[in-house]
Amino acid sequence: MMLSKFRLLFILSATVVGTVIFYLYFKDRGWWMAIAGGGLGFLLGVATLYLEDIFRKTSPVKLIGGAIGLALGLLLARLISNFFEIFTQGVWQVFLYTMSALGLGYLGVVIGGKTLAELPILDFLEKLSERILTKFTFGSKSSKAKPKRNAKVLDTSAIIDGRIVEIARIGWLDGLVYVPRFVVEEVQTLSDSTDPAKRTKGKRAIELLQELKAVLRENFRIIDLDYKNLPTDEKLIKVCAELNAKLITTDYNLNQICKLYDVEVLNVNELFLALRSPVKPGDLLTIQVVKEGKERDQGVGYLDDGTMVVVEQGKKFIGNELEVVVAHILHTPSGRIVFAQPKN
């Protein structure tokens, strides 16, 4: 259970309130009663935070009753206090009501603060309003209805890839972008991996999600749609179908599966391939040969857009700039590879 500044302040408040109440009512019994009240307040504060952690792991649909927040918490605290008036009076009644109000009020604020934007209810309300407006709109029947929001769902591969943040930053990613919670959990699992490479990749993915949220603001939403006992790919397809959204991915196999289910896909690799400058056989390029190729005497360099250039007889030019002539180009699902020969 991680302790933020707000959580520490809440526990401190519960402890201080407990101490003050017991001190005021038990002055004649010494300071030990005040300390006992503070300890009891501290325990109730910790218990409240423990309940919060449990509630956060529960889907918002199950917690929707808590969304009315502080008012319901205070009302419930009053009802509890009235019930226990039968059994107790004086300090215990005051202490119980105050702690109940503090604890239940805090839970109400935290749970009520969970934005309804995480739920598809906003899309439902928008569609409902569109239907109502369309029904009562005056004019010709051929008048165009308000276009639907261009919703998209982000998968793990697109997050780890990282280029989606740059796409969003330059304004090419319009509409709502949903990230299913099971995708976030998959990224968190990577960041906790014992494998250093996976752990680094997972931590970087979490940072990219934070950047994407900062760029998209209200258009970035984490949703709790989940389908138990299904593979992640099938979950993503079902989420896209339910939200009528497009899937953003870099996974070639998932791309092909989506076509079987008529789910539209935005493949980040295909976008960057389309934006690359055209290269054709016979073109003259200048590259830096940076390493040895897989085959004998081959050298490898890269174009500015990241395209790999394999240079025949280029091993001896490693570390130098070299003019090469494009011989042929190999297209793969993950990109293209240019094969070239030294000009001279």
C-alpha positions as CSV (number, residue, x, y, z in Angstrom):
1,M,0.0,0.0,0.0
2,M,1.8,3.1,-1.3
3,L,1.6,6.3,0.9
4,S,1.1,9.5,-1.0
5,K,1.2,12.9,0.8
6,F,-2.6,13.0,0.8
7,R,-2.8,9.6,2.4
8,L,-0.3,10.5,5.0
9,L,-2.3,13.7,5.8
10,F,-5.5,11.6,6.1
11,I,-3.8,9.1,8.6
12,L,-2.3,12.1,10.5
13,S,-5.8,13.7,10.7
14,A,-7.4,10.5,12.0
15,T,-4.7,10.2,14.6
16,V,-5.0,13.8,15.8
17,V,-8.8,13.7,15.9
18,G,-8.8,10.5,18.0
19,T,-6.2,12.0,20.4
20,V,-8.2,15.2,20.9
21,I,-11.5,13.5,21.4
22,F,-10.1,11.1,24.0
23,Y,-8.1,13.9,25.7
24,L,-11.2,16.1,26.1
25,Y,-13.4,13.4,27.5
26,F,-10.7,11.7,29.7
27,K,-8.6,14.5,31.1
28,D,-8.9,13.0,34.6
29,R,-7.5,9.6,33.5
30,G,-4.2,11.0,32.2
31,W,-2.5,11.2,28.9
32,W,-2.5,7.4,28.3
33,M,-6.2,7.7,27.2
34,A,-5.3,10.4,24.7
35,I,-2.6,8.2,23.3
36,A,-5.0,5.3,23.1
37,G,-7.5,7.5,21.2
38,G,-4.7,8.5,18.8
39,G,-3.7,4.9,18.3
40,L,-7.3,3.9,17.6
41,G,-7.7,6.8,15.1
42,F,-4.5,5.7,13.4
43,L,-5.7,2.1,13.0
44,L,-9.0,3.3,11.6
45,G,-7.2,5.5,9.1
46,V,-5.0,2.6,7.9
47,A,-8.0,0.4,7.6
48,T,-9.8,3.0,5.5
49,L,-6.8,3.2,3.1
50,Y,-6.7,-0.6,2.9
51,L,-10.4,-0.6,1.9
52,E,-9.5,2.1,-0.7
53,D,-6.9,-0.2,-2.3
54,I,-9.5,-2.9,-2.5
55,F,-12.1,-0.6,-4.1
56,R,-9.5,0.7,-6.7
57,K,-9.0,-2.9,-7.9
58,T,-12.8,-3.3,-8.4
59,S,-14.4,-2.1,-11.7
60,P,-16.2,1.3,-11.6
61,V,-19.4,-0.4,-12.5
62,K,-19.4,-2.1,-9.1
63,L,-18.5,1.1,-7.4
64,I,-21.0,3.4,-9.1
65,G,-23.0,3.6,-5.9
66,G,-20.0,5.3,-4.3
67,A,-19.8,8.0,-6.9
68,I,-22.2,10.3,-5.1
69,G,-19.3,10.9,-2.8
70,L,-19.0,12.8,0.5
71,A,-22.7,13.4,1.1
72,L,-23.5,9.7,1.1
73,G,-20.5,9.0,3.4
74,L,-21.6,11.6,5.9
75,L,-25.2,10.4,5.8
76,L,-24.2,6.8,6.4
77,A,-21.9,7.8,9.3
78,R,-24.8,9.6,10.9
79,L,-27.0,6.6,10.6
80,I,-24.4,4.4,12.2
81,S,-24.0,6.8,15.0
82,N,-27.7,6.9,15.6
83,F,-27.8,3.1,15.7
84,F,-25.1,2.8,18.3
85,E,-26.7,5.4,20.5
86,I,-28.7,2.4,21.9
87,F,-25.5,0.9,23.2
88,T,-23.2,3.8,24.1
89,Q,-23.3,7.4,25.1
90,G,-20.8,10.2,25.7
91,V,-17.3,10.0,24.3
92,W,-17.7,6.7,22.5
93,Q,-20.7,8.1,20.6
94,V,-18.8,11.2,19.6
95,F,-15.7,9.3,18.7
96,L,-17.6,6.7,16.6
97,Y,-19.5,9.4,14.7
98,T,-16.5,11.5,14.0
99,M,-14.3,8.6,12.8
100,S,-17.2,7.2,10.7
101,A,-17.7,10.6,9.1
102,L,-14.0,11.0,8.5
103,G,-13.5,7.5,7.1
104,L,-16.7,7.2,5.0
105,G,-16.4,10.8,3.9
106,Y,-12.8,10.1,2.6
107,L,-14.0,7.0,0.8
108,G,-16.8,8.9,-0.7
109,V,-14.5,11.6,-2.0
110,V,-12.0,9.1,-3.4
111,I,-14.5,6.8,-5.0
112,G,-16.7,9.6,-6.2
113,G,-13.6,11.2,-7.8
114,K,-13.2,8.3,-10.2
115,T,-14.3,10.0,-13.4
116,L,-17.2,8.6,-15.4
117,A,-15.0,9.2,-18.4
118,E,-13.6,5.7,-17.7
119,L,-17.0,4.2,-18.5
120,P,-18.5,3.9,-22.0
121,I,-21.6,5.7,-20.5
122,L,-20.5,9.0,-22.1
123,D,-20.6,7.4,-25.6
124,F,-24.0,6.0,-24.8
125,L,-25.3,9.4,-23.8
126,E,-23.8,11.0,-26.8
127,K,-25.4,8.4,-29.2
128,L,-28.8,8.9,-27.3
129,S,-28.6,12.6,-27.7
130,E,-27.7,12.3,-31.4
131,R,-30.8,10.1,-31.9
132,I,-33.0,12.6,-30.1
133,L,-31.6,15.5,-32.1
134,T,-32.0,13.6,-35.4
135,K,-35.6,12.7,-34.6
136,F,-36.6,16.3,-33.8
137,T,-34.4,18.1,-36.4
138,F,-36.4,20.1,-38.9
139,G,-35.5,20.1,-42.6
140,S,-35.0,17.6,-45.3
141,K,-34.5,13.9,-44.6
142,S,-31.3,13.9,-46.5
143,S,-29.6,16.3,-44.0
144,K,-26.4,14.8,-42.6
145,A,-26.3,13.6,-39.0
146,K,-23.6,14.6,-36.6
147,P,-20.6,12.4,-37.3
148,K,-19.6,9.9,-34.7
149,R,-16.5,10.3,-32.5
150,N,-13.5,8.6,-34.0
151,A,-12.7,6.2,-31.1
152,K,-9.5,4.2,-31.0
153,V,-8.1,1.4,-28.7
154,L,-4.4,1.2,-28.0
155,D,-2.7,-2.2,-27.5
156,T,0.5,-3.1,-25.7
157,S,2.7,-3.3,-28.8
158,A,1.8,0.3,-29.9
159,I,2.5,1.6,-26.4
160,I,5.9,-0.1,-26.2
161,D,6.8,1.0,-29.8
162,G,6.6,4.7,-28.5
163,R,5.9,6.4,-31.9
164,I,2.3,6.8,-31.0
165,V,3.2,9.7,-28.7
166,E,4.8,11.6,-31.5
167,I,1.8,11.0,-33.7
168,A,-0.5,12.4,-31.0
169,R,1.8,15.3,-30.3
170,I,1.6,16.6,-33.9
171,G,-2.2,16.3,-33.9
172,W,-2.7,13.2,-36.1
173,L,-4.5,11.2,-33.4
174,D,-8.0,12.6,-33.3
175,G,-11.0,11.4,-31.2
176,L,-11.0,9.3,-28.0
177,V,-8.2,7.0,-27.3
178,Y,-9.1,4.1,-25.0
179,V,-6.5,2.0,-23.1
180,P,-8.1,-1.2,-21.6
181,R,-7.1,-1.8,-18.0
182,F,-5.8,-5.3,-18.9
183,V,-3.4,-3.6,-21.3
184,V,-2.1,-1.4,-18.5
185,E,-1.8,-4.4,-16.2
186,E,0.2,-6.2,-19.0
187,V,2.6,-3.2,-19.1
188,Q,2.9,-3.2,-15.3
189,T,3.7,-6.9,-15.3
190,L,6.6,-6.2,-17.8
191,S,7.9,-3.4,-15.5
192,D,8.0,-5.8,-12.6
193,S,9.7,-8.6,-14.6
194,T,13.0,-10.2,-13.3
195,D,14.3,-9.9,-16.9
196,P,16.2,-6.6,-17.1
197,A,15.3,-6.1,-20.8
198,K,11.6,-6.6,-20.2
199,R,11.6,-4.5,-17.0
200,T,13.2,-1.6,-18.9
201,K,10.7,-2.0,-21.7
202,G,7.8,-2.0,-19.2
203,K,9.0,1.1,-17.3
204,R,9.5,2.9,-20.6
205,A,6.0,2.0,-21.7
206,I,4.5,3.4,-18.4
207,E,6.4,6.6,-19.1
208,L,5.0,6.7,-22.6
209,L,1.4,6.2,-21.3
210,Q,1.9,9.2,-19.0
211,E,3.2,11.3,-21.9
212,L,0.3,10.3,-24.0
213,K,-2.2,11.2,-21.3
214,A,-0.6,14.6,-21.0
215,V,-0.8,15.2,-24.7
216,L,-4.4,13.9,-25.3
217,R,-5.8,15.2,-22.0
218,E,-9.6,14.5,-21.8
219,N,-9.4,12.3,-25.0
220,F,-7.3,9.7,-23.1
221,R,-9.3,7.2,-21.1
222,I,-8.5,4.0,-19.3
223,I,-11.5,1.6,-19.4
224,D,-12.4,-1.4,-17.3
225,L,-13.9,-3.5,-20.1
226,D,-12.5,-7.0,-19.6
227,Y,-13.4,-10.6,-20.7
228,K,-12.2,-13.2,-18.4
229,N,-10.4,-16.4,-19.6
230,L,-9.8,-15.0,-23.1
231,P,-6.4,-14.3,-24.7
232,T,-5.4,-10.6,-24.9
233,D,-5.8,-10.4,-28.7
234,E,-9.4,-11.6,-28.4
235,K,-10.1,-9.2,-25.6
236,L,-8.9,-6.3,-27.8
237,I,-11.1,-7.4,-30.7
238,K,-14.2,-7.6,-28.4
239,V,-13.4,-4.1,-26.9
240,C,-13.1,-2.6,-30.3
241,A,-16.4,-4.2,-31.4
242,E,-18.2,-3.0,-28.3
243,L,-16.9,0.6,-28.6
244,N,-17.1,0.6,-32.4
245,A,-13.4,1.7,-32.3
246,K,-10.3,1.2,-34.4
247,L,-7.4,-0.7,-33.0
248,I,-3.9,0.9,-32.9
249,T,-1.1,-1.7,-33.0
250,T,2.2,-2.7,-34.4
251,D,1.5,-6.4,-34.2
252,Y,1.3,-7.8,-37.7
253,N,-0.4,-11.1,-36.7
254,L,-3.1,-9.2,-34.6
255,N,-3.6,-6.9,-37.7
256,Q,-4.4,-10.0,-39.8
257,I,-6.8,-11.5,-37.2
258,C,-8.7,-8.2,-36.9
259,K,-9.5,-8.4,-40.6
260,L,-11.3,-11.6,-40.0
261,Y,-13.6,-9.9,-37.5
262,D,-14.0,-6.7,-39.6
263,V,-12.3,-4.6,-37.0
264,E,-10.5,-1.6,-38.5
265,V,-6.8,-1.4,-37.6
266,L,-4.3,1.5,-37.7
267,N,-0.9,0.0,-37.9
268,V,1.8,2.3,-36.8
269,N,4.4,0.5,-39.0
270,E,2.3,1.0,-42.1
271,L,1.9,4.7,-41.3
272,F,5.6,5.3,-41.1
273,L,6.3,3.1,-44.1
274,A,3.9,5.3,-46.1
275,L,5.6,8.5,-44.9
276,R,9.1,7.3,-45.8
277,S,10.8,8.9,-48.7
278,P,10.7,6.7,-51.8
279,V,13.8,4.7,-52.7
280,K,14.1,2.7,-55.9
281,P,16.8,0.6,-57.6
282,G,19.5,2.8,-59.2
283,D,19.2,5.7,-56.7
284,L,22.4,7.1,-55.2
285,L,22.5,7.2,-51.4
286,T,25.1,8.5,-48.9
287,I,25.2,6.5,-45.6
288,Q,27.4,5.9,-42.6
289,V,28.4,2.2,-42.5
290,V,28.1,1.4,-38.8
291,K,28.5,-2.4,-38.4
292,E,29.1,-5.7,-40.1
293,G,26.2,-7.5,-41.9
294,K,25.1,-11.1,-41.5
295,E,26.7,-12.3,-44.7
296,R,30.4,-12.2,-45.5
297,D,31.9,-8.8,-46.3
298,Q,28.5,-7.0,-45.8
299,G,28.3,-3.7,-44.1
300,V,25.2,-2.1,-42.6
301,G,24.0,1.5,-42.4
302,Y,20.8,3.4,-41.9
303,L,18.8,6.1,-43.6
304,D,17.5,9.1,-41.7
305,D,14.1,7.5,-41.3
306,G,15.6,4.3,-39.8
307,T,15.6,2.1,-42.9
308,M,18.3,-0.5,-42.8
309,V,20.8,-0.4,-45.8
310,V,22.8,-3.6,-46.4
311,V,25.9,-2.8,-48.4
312,E,27.6,-5.7,-50.3
313,Q,31.4,-5.5,-49.9
314,G,30.8,-2.8,-47.3
315,K,32.6,-4.4,-44.3
316,K,35.9,-2.6,-45.0
317,F,34.1,0.8,-44.9
318,I,32.8,0.4,-41.3
319,G,33.0,3.8,-39.6
320,N,33.1,5.8,-42.8
321,E,30.6,7.6,-45.0
322,L,30.0,5.8,-48.3
323,E,28.1,6.5,-51.5
324,V,26.1,3.5,-52.6
325,V,23.8,2.6,-55.4
326,V,20.5,0.9,-54.6
327,A,20.4,-2.6,-56.1
328,H,17.0,-3.9,-54.8
329,I,14.5,-3.4,-51.9
330,L,13.0,-6.1,-49.7
331,H,9.6,-5.3,-48.1
332,T,8.7,-7.1,-44.8
333,P,5.8,-6.7,-42.4
334,S,8.0,-4.7,-40.0
335,G,9.5,-2.4,-42.7
336,R,11.8,-2.4,-45.7
337,I,15.5,-3.4,-46.2
338,V,17.5,-1.7,-48.9
339,F,20.3,-3.7,-50.5
340,A,23.0,-1.6,-52.2
341,Q,26.6,-1.7,-53.6
342,P,29.4,0.8,-53.3
343,K,29.3,3.4,-56.1
344,N,32.9,2.8,-57.1
